[in-house]
Every structure is written in structure tokens, then in C-alpha cells.
Amino acid sequence: MKRVLILGGTGEAVAFANDFGRRAGIGAVYSLAGRTRTPAVPDCDVRRGGFGGAEGLVRYVANTQIAAIVDMTHPYAARMAANARAASEATGVPLFKYLRPAWEEPPDAPWRHAETASDAARIVGERGFGRVFLSGGLNDVDAFSSLTEVWFLVRGIDPPETAPALASHHFLAARGPFGIAAEKALMQAWRVDALVSKNSGGGATVAKLHAARDLAIPIVMIDRPRQADHAVYTDISLLTVAMENFLR
């Protein structure tokens, strides 16, 4: 049996793991970092928690006789992506990288681009926004802590274990997919005057961008981290074909 390590945490990864987990001669191992308390998981072996950096991942791949690594982590999981590349290079185990396509910026409603969450916070402060919708979860919320005159609507999958370091905010626990009408109603109800988002791509949360555009609410987009110079699949069907060809 050939063992495939799928680095997950996205809806596409769950679907892919469900597909490969049912195939004869394939042992799919789905790995989760464990940040979400109630994540969706596939019907195959599931591993939770970190590996202990790149060195730990190298040991795991070697000790468990992994035949291929499939990186299907979130587009902003830069550290895990780097660890996957390092493990592949150290062990000689091939790496297949899937990256969901990014959202496209509308030409008639341009985004304000930020390289990092801290850069986005700077833009919010300079533009004088007063009520800001932070829709990317809690990982980077502390970057906005210096904006003491700004009220934030923070949305994430799980409620925070400790209160975010924000002077004034409301946390909303919700899991997509979201609809445009509901997103418009949400922004209007909370009188949002700016949206801060990561360019995660996919259909589950894109409605917020359409809603903000319809309401003429400015969007501050935290751009994706640069990808290393290696092959990346942006189509699940092409990734599946590549994996099938390799595992024959």
C-alpha cells in the first residue's frame, strides 16, 4: 500500500482525501494543524497537531514510508508550505502542491492592497475608517490593536479562547458558505465602513466581496505570500491526474 500524506485544512483537501482514501492500494493520511476546534475531516486516517517544524516533518515522512506529500493547506499557510518543500527536498519524496485560485480584483472597484496584516492596519488608520469588518479569523487580529479609535467586527469559525487585543470589537462565530444578501445585511446592520480580507479564494466566503462592492464599502486586501518557484496545481482535476500517474 502506498501512503500519501495530505496536508489539509481546506474544503478542497477534505474532498480530495475522501476520494483517495477510498482507492485500493492507497493509504491516505490527512494532517490537520489543529487550530480549528471543530474542523471538517475526511473519512480516512487523520493526524492532528504539528510535526515540530521542518525537521519533524522530515522524520515523519521517512519513518512512516510516505510515498508522496500533497500540500493542500490554506494559501496563507506559508510556514507549512515551506516545511513541506523542505521535507520533500530532504527525503526525495515528491511534493504535489495545490493552490486554490485567488479572487480577481474588479477593475471598476479596485482594492487597497496590503502585504501583511500590519500593513492593512496602517491603511485602516491612514484612511480614517471607523467601523471595520475583519473577516479573516483571529490569527492576525493583534496587528490592529494600536487602532484604539476603530471598532471592529471580527468573524471566525471558533470563538476566541481569550479576548482579542482590540480596544472595541464584537466577535461573530460563523462558518461559510455565506450568501451575498446575508453579507450585505450583516454589513449594513453593523454599519461597516471598510472590509479587511485575505485573498483566500474559493466560493465559501467570496460573497463578502460582492456585498462590499454593492454597498460601495472599501476593501483592504491582504495579498497572498509569494510562492516558491515550483510546480503548483490550481485545478483539482489536474492534481488528481498527476497523483494517479505517479501512484501507478
Secondary structure, DSSP 8 states (H G I E B T S, - for coil): -EEEEEE--SHHHHHHHHHHHTSTTEEEEEEE-S-SSS----SSEEEES--SHHHHHHHHHHHTTEEEEEE---TT-HHHHHHHHHHHHHH---EEEE--------TTS--EEESSHHHHHHHHHHHT-SEEEE-S-STTGGGGTT-TT-EEEEEESS--SS--S-SSEEEEE--S---HHHHHHHHHHTT--EEEEE---SSSSTHHHHHHHHTT--EEEE------SS-EE--HHHHHHHHHHHH-
